[in-house]
Amino acid sequence: MAEPKAGLALSVTDLIVLAPGGRRLAEVAALQVAPGSSVAIRGPSGAGKTTLLHALSGLVRPASGGVVWGETDLATLSDTALTRFRRDRIGLIFQDFLLFEELGALDNAAIATAFLPRAQRSALRHRAGEWLERLGLGQDGARRADSFSGGERQRIAVARALANDPPVILADEPTASLDRANADRLAEDLAALSRDTGRTLVVVTHDMTLAARLDRVLTMAEGRIVEDTHE
Amino acid sequence: MNSVGALWSGLPVLMQDVAMLVLLLAPGLMTGLLVLRGFAPWQLVRAMLRRFRGANAVFVALIAVSVAIGVGLTAQERGLRQGSARAAERFDLILAAPGSEITAMLAAVYLQPSDVPLLTGAQYTEVATDPDVVLAAPIAFGDSYQGAPVVGTIADFVAHLAGDLAEGRMFAISTEAVAGAYAPVATGDRFTPAHGHGAAAEADAHAGADYVVTGRMAPTGSPWDRAILVPIEGVWEVHGLANGHALSEGERIGPPFDADLFPGTPAILVRAEALWGNYALQSRYARPDMMAFFPGTVLAQMHGLMRDVREAMSLLAVVTQVLVTVSILAGLVILTRIFARGLALLRAIGASRRFVFAVVWSYSAALIAAGSLAGLALGWLAASAFSAIITARTDILVTATVTWAEAQLVAGFVSLTLVLALVPALAATRRQRLADLRS
């Protein structure tokens, strides 16, 4: 496997995200994440965890404040540039996998080949295959996604997130749809991912086991970070 | 503009057809090239095709049926027009008693039973002895055998109609017959004609008046292929009439006929030595006691009258295609909503808005292309089936084939709908990405 890209540092300042009606969904005065570290975001439902994650990924534009990854301030990017930044620098993992059930595992993991520049496609597909191999699904690349168990499907989603070799991984409740055994395995995979490859990892989770494996745990309530615990 | 027109006119017909096809396809292909530039959305299109298999099959079937209606109608109409013209092409000039040219043509060329007034022996003799006339064939009908018309005429006309016989020999006496290519009798058969046609035919009316089949004509593609041709003297004799010859002539058949012993004929099929001669004859015999007409001209008039109907049918076919297409595109917008979460995922992981646009457009294009190709095949099959039915019922050889005209019709449809498919693609890109992602 190729050398991973170094993780990016995250700097959030005076971030405010509003709902369309004006309700305040998230408000983060300051948050710094060192490159290559792993962070869990916990909190009750409606605390603003997923909103913060979406703001970190640029999926929502904050009403004010800034999200800076490395040297890149997301607020300065056009919609097209932001999309490209997400494509090249961020790997996203979702709670319910969001796979294309009709496609095989490798086709799902390498789905970005459909829209990447032609020159990057074969390398991405190769990496997607390597990640599937590393996550224990190397023999099943051609199998349709809907024939896998929940845990396996989430591993395909992880391979998809990593296939373009992003320095940042953002995961939203990645273990919520899994049974305990699969959740534990995925938690170990994600922790190892950050630890071994130097990627910056931010995970929204209710899963204490997963949170405990990461460097730092943030607790949110009513849109704010109310607790910040380092390992 | 004139130079473009001259260039176009100078192209061979095949080149014009190909060029027109390419021109019609160009807007759709250009749209595709622009939309797909830099992308490879086929896996995702495949996923969408698999996910909505049932709905996709219905959409493809709807497109196919609407295209088939257009293709089938135009191919069938052209096949019928060409078939009817081909059936009449051996009939240069028809002379008949004053009345309806169409009725006389249907009777003489297409052997449709009808009551038409008769030309007299004197009229026939005048025509037959005209120095400009090479062939003047009287005809007589009214009998049938197993549904096939029994038509009386002269040997020269049989030769003119079908050339050399496919088997056997020409009739030589009034009780011999030559079968049309597909007539229900074989060489050597003996048969008794029924009086009249169809259900009203009287099978025993001519008991004892048998014919022996001596030969079979080659196919002509006309209703005469199902007919049984006999000497006109035979028909007259069977009906108890004089046979056009004095008793002293014995069993001789064929012209010249004795005008006083000529019972009459509903039509004389006339041919001059040269084409211009037919025009001279037509001019000469179009007079108060006789009408002279070219079947081709009457057919052209009939086709002209039917042109409005044809155009209305074509318009209806196009309207049907457009309505079906609009319905399908509306359906695609709905299907795309079902797929919206997948599309939102693509946007989330870095696909551009243009890529999502390309995926949805390609999906629509795949359905349109599949439906149109299936429609072309279905239209050809339907036209062939209808041609077979019409040929069986009218004995006019109708061969409906898919030609450049149908290919161009489908190309135009494909191009138009590929451009229209931009609408659901655009709708897909306007959706709320985050809402779709959370849905």
Boltz contact constraints between the chains, C-beta under 6 A:
constraints:
  - contact:
      token1: [A, 59]
      token2: [B, 348]
      max_distance: 6.0
  - contact:
      token1: [A, 59]
      token2: [B, 434]
      max_distance: 6.0
  - contact:
      token1: [A, 83]
      token2: [B, 350]
      max_distance: 6.0
  - contact:
      token1: [A, 83]
      token2: [B, 352]
      max_distance: 6.0
  - contact:
      token1: [A, 86]
      token2: [B, 350]
      max_distance: 6.0
  - contact:
      token1: [A, 87]
      token2: [B, 350]
      max_distance: 6.0
  - contact:
      token1: [A, 92]
      token2: [B, 348]
      max_distance: 6.0
  - contact:
      token1: [A, 92]
      token2: [B, 349]
      max_distance: 6.0
  - contact:
      token1: [A, 98]
      token2: [B, 345]
      max_distance: 6.0
  - contact:
      token1: [A, 100]
      token2: [B, 47]
      max_distance: 6.0
  - contact:
      token1: [A, 102]
      token2: [B, 47]
      max_distance: 6.0
  - contact:
      token1: [A, 102]
      token2: [B, 50]
      max_distance: 6.0
  - contact:
      token1: [A, 102]
      token2: [B, 51]
      max_distance: 6.0
  - contact:
      token1: [A, 103]
      token2: [B, 47]
      max_distance: 6.0
  - contact:
      token1: [A, 107]
      token2: [B, 43]
      max_distance: 6.0
  - contact:
      token1: [A, 114]
      token2: [B, 40]
      max_distance: 6.0
  - contact:
      token1: [A, 114]
      token2: [B, 41]
      max_distance: 6.0
  - contact:
      token1: [A, 114]
      token2: [B, 44]
      max_distance: 6.0
  - contact:
      token1: [A, 115]
      token2: [B, 39]
      max_distance: 6.0
  - contact:
      token1: [A, 115]
      token2: [B, 351]
      max_distance: 6.0
  - contact:
      token1: [A, 115]
      token2: [B, 355]
      max_distance: 6.0
